[in-house]
Amino acid sequence: MVALRKNSPTPSLPESSVVLIGLVLAILGLMFRDSFGIMSVLAALGIGLVIAGTVYIAVEGPELVRLSMAFVSLVALPLLSYGSVVRWVGGTMLGGVVVGAVYTRIAE
């Protein structure tokens, strides 16, 4: 029975490889241009992955806090490209992520 309960490790992607994938997507998206805008989407996705992965690595704490801060940074980044109030909302969200990451570093 013990052999049946043995938990097999689920394959997971290390955080550093998420950042590396983001860098590759950003570089490919910025190097090549197409008329459909697919490369621009790849570049934006790559930049978002780099920022979200970096935030995830920078925050030390429970996994839920790390994931939520990475998600907030991934959502807030595109808001900076808009104008007026939306840009301020995105900047405030990213500022909150930075303050949260610094606070978790200092609190430990």
N, C-alpha and C positions, 0 to 999 in steps of 0.2 A: 504494500500500500504506500509505503514511503516513496517508492520509485514513481508511482503514479502522481503524487503530489509535487514532484519536483518542478519548480518553476523554470521554464526555459527563458533565458534572457531575450527580451524583445530588441530587435535591431534599432538602434537610434543613431541619429546624426550628431556628432559633436558640434558644439557651438562654433568652434573655430572654422569648421568646414562650411557652416552656414555663411559666415563672413567671407570666406574664400569664394563660395559660389556667387555671392552678391557682387564681389569685386569683378569676377569674370563676366557676369551679366552686364555690369555697368560699363566695363571696358568694351565689350562687344557692341553694346548699344550705342556707345559714343563713337566708335570707330567707323561703323558702317551706317549708311543712310538708305532708306527705302521710301517709296512713294505712299505706302500704306500706313506708316507710322508705327510699325511693329517694333522696330529697333528703339524708338523713343520709349515705348512701353517697357521693353527689356531693360533699358538704362534706368528708368524710374523704379522698376522692380528691384534691380540690382542695388541701387542706392538705398532703397528702403530696407533691403535685407542686410546691408552693411550696417546701417544705423541700428536696426532692431537687434541684430546679433551682437553688436558692440555694447549696446545697453544691457542686453541679457548677460553678457560676460562681466560687465562692470558692476552689476548689482549683486551684492552678497546677501542672501536671505532666503526665505522660503520660495519654493518654485512658483507658487501662485503670484507672488509679488514680482518675481522676475518676468514671468510671462505677461502679466498685465502691463508692466512698464514697457516691455518690448512691443506689445500690441499698440499701446498709446503712441509710442514714437513712430511706429509704422503708419498709423492713421494720421498723425499730426503733420508728418513731413509733406504730403501733397498740399495741405492747406496753405503752406507758405507761398505757393505759386499763385494763389488768388490775390485779390486786392482787398483793401479796406478792412472791415471787421473780421472777415474770415482769416486773413493773414494774422491778425492779432490773436485770434483764438488758437491757431496752430502754433504760434510763437509761445503763447501762454502754456499750452499743453506740453511743448518740448521743454520749456523752462521748468515745469512741474516734474518732468521726468529727470532732468538734470539735478534738481534739488533733492528729489527722492533718492537718486543714486548716490549723491554725496552724503545724504543723511544716513543711508544704510552703511556706507563705508565708515563714517565717523562713529556710528552707534556700536559697531562691533568691537 
